[in-house]
C-alpha cells in the first residue's frame, strides 16, 4: 500500500524531521545568492556610459555584495540545521536587496541624488530598459528568496523545537505512536475479507 505524505501520522512526520536537513530553506538562500551574483554581473558590465557608475558608491556596492554573499551563505547553513538565531539578520539582508533597487539601478534611468553625491551632472538615462529590468528582477528575486528562506527556516525550527520539548516531557511518545499504528494495521488486517487477503498474498 502506498501512503501519501498527508497520510503520515503527525508524530511520525515530526520525528522524521529530526533526522532530515531543512533543504528547502537552504536552497532558497542559495538561490538568493545566485540572483545577487547575476545582478552585479549586469551592473558591473555597464561601462558604455562614460563610467557613470565607476565612482566611489560602486566600492560600497562591492563591499555590501561581499558581506551579503558571506552572511547569506552562513545563513543557508543555519537554516539547514533548524537554527533561527540569525533570523532578523536574514530579514534585514532580504529587505536591503529591495532598497538597493532605488540606489544604483534607479539612478541609471532617472535623476536621483546619485549624481550630486558623486559630483557630476546628470547625463540622462544611461541604462537600457533591458538592463534596468534585469537588475530589478534579480534584486527583487534575491530578496524574495532570502526572506522566504528565513520564514521557512523559522517556522520549521520552531515546530521542531516544540516537538522536541514534547518528547522530553513525555507528552508524546514515538514508540507509543508506532505501537498504536501497528495495532491499527493488525485490526484492519483482521477485518479484511478472506478473498482480499488471498489476493494480497498472491500479488506478493
MDTraj code that builds the backbone (N, CA, C; nanometers):
import mdtraj as md
import numpy as np

residues = "UNK UNK UNK UNK UNK UNK UNK UNK UNK UNK UNK UNK UNK UNK UNK UNK UNK UNK UNK UNK UNK UNK UNK UNK UNK UNK UNK UNK UNK UNK UNK UNK UNK UNK UNK UNK UNK UNK UNK UNK UNK UNK UNK UNK UNK UNK UNK UNK UNK UNK UNK UNK UNK UNK UNK UNK UNK UNK UNK UNK UNK UNK UNK UNK UNK UNK UNK UNK UNK UNK UNK UNK UNK UNK UNK UNK UNK UNK UNK UNK UNK UNK UNK UNK UNK UNK UNK UNK UNK UNK UNK UNK UNK UNK UNK UNK UNK UNK UNK UNK UNK UNK UNK UNK UNK UNK UNK UNK UNK UNK UNK UNK UNK UNK UNK UNK UNK UNK UNK UNK UNK UNK UNK UNK UNK UNK UNK UNK UNK UNK UNK UNK UNK UNK UNK UNK UNK UNK UNK UNK UNK UNK UNK UNK UNK UNK UNK UNK UNK UNK UNK UNK UNK UNK UNK UNK UNK UNK UNK UNK UNK UNK UNK UNK UNK UNK UNK UNK UNK UNK UNK UNK UNK UNK UNK UNK UNK UNK UNK UNK UNK UNK UNK UNK UNK UNK UNK UNK UNK UNK UNK UNK UNK UNK UNK UNK UNK UNK UNK UNK UNK UNK UNK UNK".split()
xyz = np.array([
    [0.0856, -0.1208, 0.0000],
    [0.0000, 0.0000, 0.0000],
    [0.0884, 0.1248, 0.0000],
    [0.0569, 0.2185, -0.0868],
    [0.1349, 0.3413, -0.0963],
    [0.0656, 0.4511, -0.0179],
    [0.1414, 0.5133, 0.0748],
    [0.0847, 0.6202, 0.1563],
    [0.1209, 0.7554, 0.0966],
    [0.0251, 0.8453, 0.0958],
    [0.0519, 0.9827, 0.0574],
    [0.1170, 1.0538, 0.1752],
    [0.1867, 1.1651, 0.1442],
    [0.2524, 1.2411, 0.2503],
    [0.1525, 1.2860, 0.3560],
    [0.0307, 1.3179, 0.3116],
    [-0.0727, 1.3653, 0.4044],
    [-0.1236, 1.2539, 0.4942],
    [-0.0972, 1.1249, 0.4545],
    [-0.1442, 1.0124, 0.5339],
    [-0.0521, 0.9812, 0.6514],
    [0.0688, 1.0351, 0.6501],
    [0.1657, 1.0056, 0.7554],
    [0.1186, 1.0666, 0.8871],
    [0.1275, 0.9892, 0.9945],
    [0.0857, 1.0372, 1.1267],
    [0.1690, 1.1602, 1.1655],
    [0.1058, 1.2650, 1.2211],
    [0.1777, 1.3882, 1.2562],
    [0.2998, 1.3648, 1.3451],
    [0.2887, 1.2749, 1.4416],
    [0.4014, 1.2481, 1.5315],
    [0.5185, 1.1877, 1.4543],
    [0.4885, 1.0917, 1.3662],
    [0.5925, 1.0279, 1.2854],
    [0.6542, 1.1304, 1.1897],
    [0.5674, 1.2151, 1.1345],
    [0.6130, 1.3187, 1.0421],
    [0.7113, 1.4133, 1.1115],
    [0.6784, 1.4549, 1.2340],
    [0.7668, 1.5432, 1.3096],
    [0.8947, 1.4717, 1.3521],
    [0.8833, 1.3441, 1.3826],
    [1.0016, 1.2675, 1.4235],
    [1.0994, 1.2524, 1.3073],
    [1.0478, 1.2296, 1.1882],
    [1.1323, 1.2204, 1.0689],
    [1.2084, 1.3503, 1.0479],
    [1.1430, 1.4622, 1.0804],
    [1.2037, 1.5944, 1.0625],
    [1.3330, 1.6096, 1.1429],
    [1.3431, 1.5366, 1.2529],
    [1.4626, 1.5468, 1.3368],
    [1.5866, 1.4920, 1.2660],
    [1.5656, 1.4048, 1.1694],
    [1.6780, 1.3393, 1.1017],
    [1.6991, 1.3898, 0.9591],
    [1.6210, 1.4897, 0.9213],
    [1.6326, 1.5462, 0.7876],
    [1.6815, 1.6904, 0.7953],
    [1.7608, 1.7317, 0.6982],
    [1.8037, 1.8707, 0.6896],
    [1.6917, 1.9540, 0.6279],
    [1.6906, 2.0818, 0.6629],
    [1.5906, 2.1732, 0.6067],
    [1.6422, 2.2220, 0.4706],
    [1.6321, 2.1350, 0.3704],
    [1.6902, 2.1637, 0.2395],
    [1.6174, 2.2759, 0.1658],
    [1.4860, 2.2858, 0.1842],
    [1.4100, 2.3894, 0.1147],
    [1.4590, 2.5284, 0.1530],
    [1.4691, 2.5551, 0.2831],
    [1.5142, 2.6868, 0.3288],
    [1.6573, 2.7138, 0.2831],
    [1.7415, 2.6125, 0.2887],
    [1.8805, 2.6284, 0.2478],
    [1.8925, 2.6602, 0.0991],
    [1.8163, 2.5892, 0.0161],
    [1.8231, 2.6109, -0.1284],
    [1.7674, 2.7472, -0.1684],
    [1.6672, 2.7942, -0.0961],
    [1.6137, 2.9287, -0.1229],
    [1.7201, 3.0349, -0.0964],
    [1.7953, 3.0176, 0.0125],
    [1.9024, 3.1120, 0.0437],
    [2.0110, 3.1092, -0.0642],
    [2.0476, 2.9895, -0.1097],
    [2.1488, 2.9763, -0.2153],
    [2.0998, 3.0399, -0.3451],
    [1.9714, 3.0218, -0.3757],
    [1.9148, 3.0846, -0.4953],
    [1.9207, 3.2359, -0.4839],
    [1.8987, 3.2879, -0.3622],
    [1.9123, 3.4316, -0.3396],
    [2.0530, 3.4799, -0.3691],
    [2.1523, 3.3993, -0.3350],
    [2.2922, 3.4321, -0.3654],
    [2.3162, 3.4361, -0.5168],
    [2.2641, 3.3360, -0.5857],
    [2.2839, 3.3276, -0.7307],
    [2.2239, 3.4495, -0.8006],
    [2.1036, 3.4881, -0.7601],
    [2.0377, 3.6047, -0.8203],
    [2.1130, 3.7332, -0.7897],
    [2.1718, 3.7409, -0.6700],
    [2.2527, 3.8584, -0.6352],
    [2.3755, 3.8649, -0.7258],
    [2.4382, 3.7519, -0.7506],
    [2.5544, 3.7470, -0.8404],
    [2.5151, 3.7911, -0.9814],
    [2.3983, 3.7462, -1.0269],
    [2.3509, 3.7851, -1.1601],
    [2.3297, 3.9365, -1.1670],
    [2.2799, 3.9949, -1.0563],
    [2.2592, 4.1401, -1.0516],
    [2.3906, 4.2152, -1.0704],
    [2.4929, 4.1798, -0.9912],
    [2.6124, 4.2627, -1.0025],
    [2.6934, 4.2321, -1.1283],
    [2.6722, 4.1184, -1.1914],
    [2.7335, 4.0938, -1.3222],
    [2.6769, 4.1937, -1.4240],
    [2.5445, 4.2136, -1.4194],
    [2.4810, 4.3103, -1.5096],
    [2.5253, 4.4515, -1.4768],
    [2.5290, 4.4865, -1.3481],
    [2.5666, 4.6218, -1.3083],
    [2.7108, 4.6545, -1.3463],
    [2.8024, 4.5632, -1.3141],
    [2.9438, 4.5912, -1.3380],
    [2.9803, 4.5891, -1.4855],
    [2.8884, 4.5441, -1.5700],
    [2.9119, 4.5441, -1.7144],
    [2.8767, 4.6784, -1.7787],
    [2.8230, 4.7693, -1.6993],
    [2.7790, 4.8986, -1.7525],
    [2.8982, 4.9957, -1.7645],
    [2.9709, 4.9827, -1.8749],
    [3.0899, 5.0679, -1.8945],
    [3.0756, 5.1612, -2.0149],
    [2.9671, 5.1456, -2.0882],
    [2.9498, 5.2276, -2.2079],
    [2.8656, 5.3523, -2.1796],
    [2.8907, 5.4140, -2.0663],
    [2.8117, 5.5323, -2.0301],
    [2.9009, 5.6383, -1.9659],
    [3.0246, 5.6482, -2.0151],
    [3.1164, 5.7474, -1.9587],
    [3.1552, 5.7161, -1.8157],
    [3.1600, 5.5853, -1.7822],
    [3.1944, 5.5442, -1.6453],
    [3.1055, 5.6100, -1.5399],
    [2.9776, 5.6210, -1.5742],
    [2.8806, 5.6826, -1.4843],
    [2.8775, 5.6147, -1.3483],
    [2.8882, 5.4829, -1.3490],
    [2.8797, 5.4081, -1.2234],
    [3.0163, 5.3896, -1.1552],
    [3.1240, 5.4199, -1.2263],
    [3.2564, 5.3915, -1.1691],
    [3.3048, 5.5070, -1.0825],
    [3.2288, 5.5316, -0.9761],
    [3.2605, 5.6333, -0.8758],
    [3.2673, 5.5642, -0.7403],
    [3.2864, 5.6415, -0.6324],
    [3.3036, 5.5791, -0.5003],
    [3.1843, 5.4938, -0.4542],
    [3.0571, 5.5230, -0.4952],
    [2.9478, 5.4357, -0.4491],
    [2.9609, 5.2904, -0.4953],
    [3.0292, 5.2686, -0.6100],
    [3.0429, 5.1308, -0.6570],
    [3.1285, 5.0496, -0.5602],
    [3.2222, 5.1172, -0.4904],
    [3.3054, 5.0476, -0.3909],
    [3.2179, 4.9994, -0.2749],
    [3.1231, 5.0827, -0.2329],
    [3.0307, 5.0430, -0.1263],
    [2.9440, 4.9259, -0.1718],
    [2.9059, 4.9296, -0.2992],
    [2.8239, 4.8215, -0.3521],
    [2.9008, 4.6895, -0.3526],
    [3.0280, 4.6958, -0.3886],
    [3.1124, 4.5753, -0.3892],
    [3.1259, 4.5203, -0.2472],
    [3.1496, 4.6100, -0.1523],
    [3.1649, 4.5679, -0.0121],
    [3.0364, 4.5037, 0.0386],
    [2.9217, 4.5669, 0.0062],
    [2.7944, 4.5087, 0.0505],
    [2.7712, 4.3724, -0.0134],
    [2.8074, 4.3598, -0.1412],
    [2.7922, 4.2302, -0.2072],
    [2.8719, 4.1214, -0.1362],
    [2.9946, 4.1539, -0.0980],
    [3.0784, 4.0564, -0.0287],
    [3.0172, 4.0180, 0.1062],
    [2.9682, 4.1201, 0.1778],
    [2.9042, 4.0936, 0.3073],
    [2.7790, 4.0088, 0.2881],
    [2.6992, 4.0445, 0.1861],
    [2.5753, 3.9706, 0.1579],
    [2.6057, 3.8246, 0.1260],
    [2.7021, 3.8019, 0.0377],
    [2.7366, 3.6649, -0.0022],
    [2.7857, 3.5834, 0.1170],
    [2.8694, 3.6452, 0.1977],
    [2.9258, 3.5750, 0.3135],
    [2.8172, 3.5362, 0.4131],
    [2.7349, 3.6336, 0.4506],
    [2.6358, 3.6084, 0.5549],
    [2.5201, 3.5209, 0.5065],
    [2.4787, 3.5383, 0.3824],
    [2.3674, 3.4557, 0.3342],
    [2.4124, 3.3103, 0.3184],
    [2.5380, 3.2886, 0.2807],
    [2.5884, 3.1514, 0.2767],
    [2.5885, 3.0911, 0.4180],
    [2.6324, 3.1720, 0.5156],
    [2.6294, 3.1274, 0.6554],
    [2.4859, 3.0972, 0.6981],
    [2.3936, 3.1834, 0.6590],
    [2.2529, 3.1651, 0.6950],
    [2.1932, 3.0409, 0.6292],
    [2.2396, 3.0092, 0.5083],
    [2.1893, 2.8890, 0.4410],
    [2.2254, 2.7638, 0.5211],
    [2.3417, 2.7654, 0.5849],
    [2.3820, 2.6532, 0.6691],
    [2.3040, 2.6526, 0.8008],
    [2.2755, 2.7718, 0.8512],
    [2.1999, 2.7818, 0.9763],
    [2.0586, 2.7260, 0.9600],
    [1.9894, 2.7723, 0.8559],
    [1.8512, 2.7271, 0.8381],
    [1.8458, 2.5789, 0.8014],
    [1.9497, 2.5297, 0.7351],
    [1.9542, 2.3872, 0.7013],
    [1.9512, 2.3017, 0.8277],
    [2.0109, 2.3541, 0.9350],
    [2.0176, 2.2812, 1.0618],
    [1.9159, 2.3313, 1.1644],
    [1.8096, 2.3960, 1.1163],
    [1.6991, 2.4421, 1.2014],
    [1.7450, 2.5395, 1.3101],
    [1.8354, 2.6278, 1.2736],
    [1.8844, 2.7301, 1.3666],
    [1.8266, 2.8645, 1.3231],
    [1.7526, 2.9292, 1.4111],
    [1.6872, 3.0556, 1.3747],
    [1.7448, 3.1756, 1.4505],
    [1.8633, 3.1614, 1.5062],
    [1.9212, 3.2698, 1.5859],
    [1.9463, 3.3960, 1.5042],
    [1.9768, 3.3801, 1.3747],
    [2.0072, 3.4963, 1.2905],
    [1.8897, 3.5313, 1.1979],
    [1.7699, 3.4980, 1.2410],
    [1.6509, 3.5222, 1.1594],
    [1.6370, 3.6697, 1.1221],
    [1.6520, 3.7582, 1.2197],
    [1.6323, 3.9010, 1.1917],
    [1.7404, 3.9574, 1.1003],
    [1.8616, 3.9046, 1.1080],
    [1.9668, 3.9452, 1.0140],
    [1.9287, 3.9030, 0.8721],
    [1.8709, 3.7843, 0.8597],
    [1.8289, 3.7366, 0.7284],
    [1.7177, 3.8244, 0.6714],
    [1.6244, 3.8663, 0.7555],
    [1.5180, 3.9550, 0.7096],
    [1.5761, 4.0900, 0.6656],
    [1.6726, 4.1402, 0.7420],
    [1.7363, 4.2685, 0.7089],
    [1.8065, 4.2608, 0.5740],
    [1.8835, 4.1543, 0.5518],
    [1.9554, 4.1395, 0.4252],
    [1.8581, 4.1258, 0.3089],
    [1.7475, 4.0561, 0.3307],
    [1.6469, 4.0429, 0.2261],
    [1.5839, 4.1767, 0.1895],
    [1.5514, 4.2561, 0.2905],
    [1.4917, 4.3887, 0.2665],
    [1.5921, 4.4807, 0.1976],
    [1.7196, 4.4703, 0.2343],
    [1.8224, 4.5558, 0.1742],
    [1.8345, 4.5322, 0.0239],
    [1.8047, 4.4129, -0.0225],
    [1.8090, 4.3868, -0.1665],
    [1.7034, 4.4704, -0.2393],
    [1.5883, 4.4895, -0.1768],
    [1.4851, 4.5757, -0.2352],
    [1.5302, 4.7212, -0.2323],
    [1.5886, 4.7624, -0.1204],
    [1.6374, 4.9008, -0.1071],
    [1.7397, 4.9328, -0.2153],
    [1.8228, 4.8366, -0.2496],
    [1.9275, 4.8596, -0.3489],
    [1.8720, 4.8940, -0.4868],
    [1.7506, 4.8535, -0.5155],
    [1.6886, 4.8874, -0.6446],
    [1.6819, 5.0388, -0.6613],
    [1.6578, 5.1101, -0.5505],
    [1.6403, 5.2552, -0.5546],
    [1.7728, 5.3300, -0.5431],
    [1.8830, 5.2576, -0.5469],
    [2.0142, 5.3199, -0.5358],
    [2.0782, 5.3272, -0.6744],
    [2.1623, 5.2348, -0.7108],
    [2.2320, 5.2426, -0.8392],
    [2.1431, 5.2122, -0.9609],
    [2.0618, 5.1074, -0.9601],
    [1.9782, 5.0824, -1.0788],
    [1.8861, 5.1994, -1.1149],
    [1.8158, 5.2525, -1.0153],
    [1.7225, 5.3628, -1.0426],
    [1.7961, 5.4860, -1.0923],
    [1.9183, 5.5088, -1.0430],
    [1.9976, 5.6250, -1.0850],
    [2.0366, 5.6164, -1.2313],
    [2.0234, 5.4975, -1.2901],
    [2.0591, 5.4818, -1.4310],
    [1.9468, 5.5138, -1.5271],
    [1.8236, 5.5295, -1.4762],
    [1.7099, 5.5555, -1.5654],
    [1.6378, 5.6859, -1.5330],
    [1.6691, 5.7438, -1.4176],
    [1.6056, 5.8718, -1.3827],
    [1.6976, 5.9493, -1.2888],
    [1.6749, 6.0776, -1.2788],
    [1.7623, 6.1602, -1.1940],
    [1.7310, 6.1365, -1.0464],
    [1.8336, 6.1009, -0.9709],
    [1.8211, 6.0799, -0.8264],
    [1.9291, 6.1633, -0.7579],
    [1.9524, 6.1379, -0.6316],
    [2.0550, 6.2100, -0.5578],
    [2.1956, 6.1626, -0.5953],
    [2.2049, 6.0525, -0.6667],
    [2.3348, 5.9927, -0.7002],
    [2.4314, 6.0897, -0.7702],
    [2.3916, 6.1583, -0.8792],
    [2.4875, 6.2482, -0.9463],
    [2.5438, 6.3562, -0.8535],
    [2.4596, 6.4097, -0.7650],
    [2.5065, 6.5126, -0.6721],
    [2.6075, 6.4555, -0.5728],
    [2.5837, 6.3328, -0.5284],
    [2.6756, 6.2692, -0.4332],
    [2.8132, 6.2486, -0.4931],
    [2.8164, 6.2126, -0.6213],
    [2.9471, 6.1852, -0.6841],
    [3.0034, 6.3075, -0.7552],
    [2.9302, 6.4187, -0.7537],
    [2.9817, 6.5440, -0.8085],
    [2.9835, 6.5523, -0.9596],
    [2.8778, 6.5005, -1.0252],
    [2.8688, 6.5099, -1.1714],
    [2.7314, 6.5614, -1.2095],
    [2.7192, 6.6072, -1.3331],
    [2.5893, 6.6481, -1.3841],
    [2.5155, 6.5247, -1.4354],
    [2.3862, 6.5223, -1.4139],
    [2.3081, 6.4073, -1.4587],
    [2.3078, 6.4022, -1.6110],
    [2.3603, 6.2949, -1.6697],
    [2.3732, 6.2875, -1.8161],
    [2.2482, 6.2380, -1.8875],
    [2.1450, 6.2089, -1.8122],
    [2.0269, 6.1482, -1.8711],
    [2.0312, 5.9967, -1.8535],
    [1.9358, 5.9290, -1.9101],
    [1.9263, 5.7838, -1.8947],
    [2.0516, 5.7153, -1.9496],
    [2.1152, 5.6338, -1.8653],
    [2.2383, 5.5657, -1.9062],
    [2.2216, 5.4140, -1.9126],
    [2.1087, 5.3650, -1.8653],
    [2.0819, 5.2210, -1.8685],
    [1.9763, 5.1894, -1.9735],
    [1.9934, 5.0792, -2.0436],
    [1.8879, 5.0338, -2.1337],
    [1.7732, 4.9787, -2.0487],
    [1.6557, 4.9774, -2.1058],
    [1.5396, 4.9244, -2.0325],
    [1.5624, 4.7791, -1.9934],
    [1.6258, 4.7028, -2.0824],
    [1.6522, 4.5621, -2.0552],
    [1.7443, 4.5427, -1.9362],
    [1.8528, 4.6227, -1.9309],
    [1.9484, 4.6113, -1.8205],
    [1.8823, 4.6496, -1.6880],
    [1.8027, 4.7557, -1.6914],
    [1.7351, 4.8002, -1.5689],
    [1.6371, 4.6943, -1.5200],
    [1.5573, 4.6397, -1.6123],
    [1.4596, 4.5376, -1.5740],
    [1.5300, 4.4143, -1.5182],
    [1.6410, 4.3750, -1.5791],
    [1.7168, 4.2591, -1.5293],
    [1.7633, 4.2819, -1.3862],
    [1.8184, 4.4015, -1.3596],
    [1.8677, 4.4297, -1.2249],
    [1.7552, 4.4317, -1.1224],
    [1.6419, 4.4885, -1.1608],
    [1.5260, 4.4920, -1.0701],
    [1.4765, 4.3503, -1.0412],
    [1.4655, 4.2694, -1.1452],
    [1.4170, 4.1313, -1.1287],
    [1.5139, 4.0506, -1.0425],
    [1.6432, 4.0648, -1.0680],
    [1.7427, 3.9884, -0.9920],
    [1.7439, 4.0293, -0.8445],
    [1.7380, 4.1589, -0.8176],
    [1.7384, 4.2052, -0.6783],
    [1.6087, 4.1674, -0.6071],
    [1.4952, 4.1861, -0.6738],
    [1.3661, 4.1507, -0.6127],
    [1.3575, 3.9997, -0.5890],
    [1.4059, 3.9219, -0.6862],
    [1.4058, 3.7767, -0.6703],
    [1.4971, 3.7319, -0.5580],
    [1.6139, 3.7950, -0.5489],
    [1.7080, 3.7636, -0.4415],
    [1.6458, 3.7948, -0.3059],
    [1.5807, 3.9103, -0.2975],
    [1.5137, 3.9494, -0.1734],
    [1.4063, 3.8485, -0.1342],
    [1.3227, 3.8114, -0.2314],
    [1.2132, 3.7179, -0.2044],
    [1.2665, 3.5828, -0.1566],
    [1.3731, 3.5347, -0.2199],
    [1.4292, 3.4035, -0.1838],
    [1.4896, 3.4050, -0.0434],
    [1.5639, 3.5106, -0.0118],
    [1.6287, 3.5188, 0.1194],
    [1.5246, 3.5319, 0.2305],
    [1.4231, 3.6151, 0.2076],
    [1.3174, 3.6323, 0.3080],
    [1.2369, 3.5027, 0.3236],
    [1.2018, 3.4394, 0.2114],
    [1.1275, 3.3130, 0.2179],
    [1.2088, 3.2063, 0.2901],
    [1.3390, 3.2024, 0.2639],
    [1.4275, 3.1079, 0.3322],
    [1.4224, 3.1283, 0.4834],
    [1.4276, 3.2548, 0.5251],
    [1.4233, 3.2854, 0.6677],
    [1.2913, 3.2461, 0.7320],
    [1.1812, 3.2734, 0.6622],
    [1.0488, 3.2416, 0.7165],
    [1.0288, 3.0906, 0.7264],
    [1.0653, 3.0177, 0.6201],
    [1.0537, 2.8717, 0.6218],
    [1.1414, 2.8131, 0.7327],
    [1.2642, 2.8650, 0.7427],
    [1.3546, 2.8174, 0.8467],
    [1.3015, 2.8442, 0.9862],
    [1.2449, 2.9623, 1.0058],
    [1.1919, 2.9995, 1.1368],
    [1.0750, 2.9078, 1.1763],
    [0.9808, 2.8895, 1.0844],
    [0.8618, 2.8082, 1.1137],
    [0.9000, 2.6636, 1.1426],
    [0.9873, 2.6086, 1.0597],
    [1.0249, 2.4674, 1.0777],
    [1.1094, 2.4464, 1.2028],
    [1.1969, 2.5412, 1.2342],
    [1.2796, 2.5263, 1.3550],
    [1.1930, 2.5370, 1.4806],
    [1.0926, 2.6267, 1.4766],
    [1.0015, 2.6420, 1.5897],
    [0.9186, 2.5149, 1.6084],
    [0.8719, 2.4575, 1.4981],
    [0.7938, 2.3342, 1.5041],
    [0.8778, 2.2198, 1.5609],
    [1.0028, 2.2099, 1.5155],
    [1.0904, 2.1032, 1.5641],
    [1.1226, 2.1214, 1.7117],
    [1.1414, 2.2467, 1.7526],
    [1.1714, 2.2753, 1.8937],
    [1.0542, 2.2347, 1.9838],
    [0.9324, 2.2665, 1.9417],
    [0.8138, 2.2300, 2.0196],
    [0.8002, 2.0782, 2.0290],
    [0.8254, 2.0100, 1.9180],
    [0.8154, 1.8646, 1.9153],
    [0.9184, 1.8022, 2.0099],
    [1.0402, 1.8546, 2.0060],
    [1.1475, 1.8021, 2.0923],
    [1.1135, 1.8205, 2.2398],
    [1.0548, 1.9354, 2.2729],
    [1.0148, 1.9607, 2.4115],
    [0.9053, 1.8641, 2.4563],
    [0.8106, 1.8356, 2.3673],
    [0.7035, 1.7415, 2.4000],
    [0.7584, 1.6009, 2.4207],
    [0.8584, 1.5633, 2.3396],
    [0.9221, 1.4330, 2.3571],
    [0.9925, 1.4249, 2.4922],
    [1.0657, 1.5341, 2.5256],
    [1.1413, 1.5350, 2.6507],
    [1.0499, 1.5306, 2.7734],
    [0.9335, 1.5953, 2.7621],
    [0.8405, 1.5994, 2.8753],
    [0.7541, 1.4733, 2.8845],
    [0.7573, 1.3920, 2.7809],
    [0.6756, 1.2705, 2.7798],
    [0.5333, 1.2945, 2.7345],
    [0.5055, 1.4156, 2.6868],
    [0.3696, 1.4466, 2.6411],
    [0.3315, 1.3605, 2.5210],
    [0.4305, 1.3322, 2.4366],
    [0.4084, 1.2423, 2.3240],
    [0.5200, 1.1383, 2.3221],
    [0.4944, 1.0259, 2.2578],
    [0.5937, 0.9186, 2.2501],
    [0.5912, 0.8576, 2.1111],
    [0.7062, 0.8540, 2.0478],
    [0.7148, 0.7955, 1.9147],
    [0.6882, 0.6455, 1.9220],
    [0.7431, 0.5815, 2.0253],
    [0.7241, 0.4369, 2.0411],
    [0.5769, 0.4018, 2.0587],
    [0.5072, 0.4796, 2.1433],
    [0.3651, 0.4543, 2.1673],
    [0.2836, 0.4760, 2.0393],
    [0.3216, 0.5780, 1.9634],
    [0.2513, 0.6056, 1.8378],
    [0.2712, 0.4926, 1.7376],
    [0.3959, 0.4414, 1.7292],
    [0.4230, 0.3299, 1.6389],
    [0.3433, 0.2059, 1.6798],
    [0.3339, 0.1850, 1.8111],
    [0.2579, 0.0700, 1.8617],
    [0.1098, 0.0837, 1.8245],
    [0.0556, 0.2041, 1.8392],
    [-0.0843, 0.2289, 1.8043],
    [-0.1078, 0.2040, 1.6553],
    [-0.0135, 0.2492, 1.5727],
    [-0.0271, 0.2303, 1.4287],
    [-0.0206, 0.0822, 1.3912],
    [0.0681, 0.0087, 1.4577],
    [0.0783, -0.1359, 1.4327],
    [-0.0508, -0.2070, 1.4706],
    [-0.1056, -0.1678, 1.5855],
    [-0.2310, -0.2288, 1.6310],
    [-0.3455, -0.1967, 1.5352],
    [-0.3447, -0.0732, 1.4849],
    [-0.4492, -0.0327, 1.3903],
    [-0.4374, -0.1127, 1.2604],
    [-0.3128, -0.1376, 1.2157],
    [-0.2907, -0.2161, 1.0936],
    [-0.3362, -0.3610, 1.1131],
    [-0.3048, -0.4156, 1.2303],
    [-0.3445, -0.5527, 1.2598],
    [-0.4966, -0.5664, 1.2643],
    [-0.5612, -0.4647, 1.3203],
    [-0.7079, -0.4668, 1.3287],
    [-0.7699, -0.4610, 1.1897],
    [-0.7114, -0.3758, 1.1027],
    [-0.7626, -0.3657, 0.9656],
    [-0.7429, -0.4979, 0.8921],
    [-0.6253, -0.5587, 0.9173],
    [-0.5949, -0.6858, 0.8505],
    [-0.6917, -0.7958, 0.8942],
    [-0.7259, -0.7955, 1.0245],
    [-0.8172, -0.8984, 1.0754],
    [-0.9592, -0.8789, 1.0246],
    [-0.9941, -0.7534, 0.9941],
    [-1.1290, -0.7234, 0.9459],
    [-1.1404, -0.7375, 0.7941],
    [-1.0271, -0.7588, 0.7284],
    [-1.0264, -0.7673, 0.5831],
    [-1.0877, -0.8998, 0.5373],
    [-1.1729, -0.8993, 0.4356],
    [-1.2329, -1.0240, 0.3842],
    [-1.1259, -1.1227, 0.3408],
    [-1.1570, -1.2529, 0.3547],
    [-1.0600, -1.3568, 0.3220],
    [-1.0163, -1.3500, 0.1764],
    [-1.1081, -1.3127, 0.0834],
    [-1.0738, -1.3071, -0.0568],
    [-0.9664, -1.2011, -0.0841],
    [-0.9782, -1.0865, -0.0132],
    [-0.8819, -0.9772, -0.0326],
    [-0.7451, -1.0182, 0.0200],
    [-0.7461, -1.0890, 0.1370],
    [-0.6200, -1.1357, 0.1948],
    [-0.5498, -1.2314, 0.0996],
    [-0.6278, -1.3237, 0.0423],
    [-0.5707, -1.4231, -0.0506],
    [-0.5129, -1.3535, -0.1721],
    [-0.5820, -1.2485, -0.2208],
    [-0.5352, -1.1749, -0.3385],
    [-0.4045, -1.1039, -0.3083],
    [-0.3927, -1.0428, -0.1875],
    [-0.2714, -0.9734, -0.1488],
    [-0.1539, -1.0693, -0.1373],
    [-0.1788, -1.1890, -0.0819],
    [-0.0732, -1.2887, -0.0696],
    [-0.0260, -1.3331, -0.2068],
    [-0.1207, -1.3518, -0.2983],
    [-0.0870, -1.3915, -0.4359],
    [-0.0036, -1.2865, -0.5059],
    [-0.0442, -1.1596, -0.4908],
    [0.0286, -1.0477, -0.5545],
    [0.1698, -1.0334, -0.4954],
    [0.1801, -1.0640, -0.3661],
    [0.3109, -1.0535, -0.3026],
    [0.4078, -1.1555, -0.3612],
])
top = md.Topology()
chain = top.add_chain()
for i, resn in enumerate(residues, 1):
    res = top.add_residue(resn, chain, resSeq=i)
    for name in ("N", "CA", "C"):
        top.add_atom(name, md.element.get_by_symbol(name[0]), res)
traj = md.Trajectory(xyz[None], top)
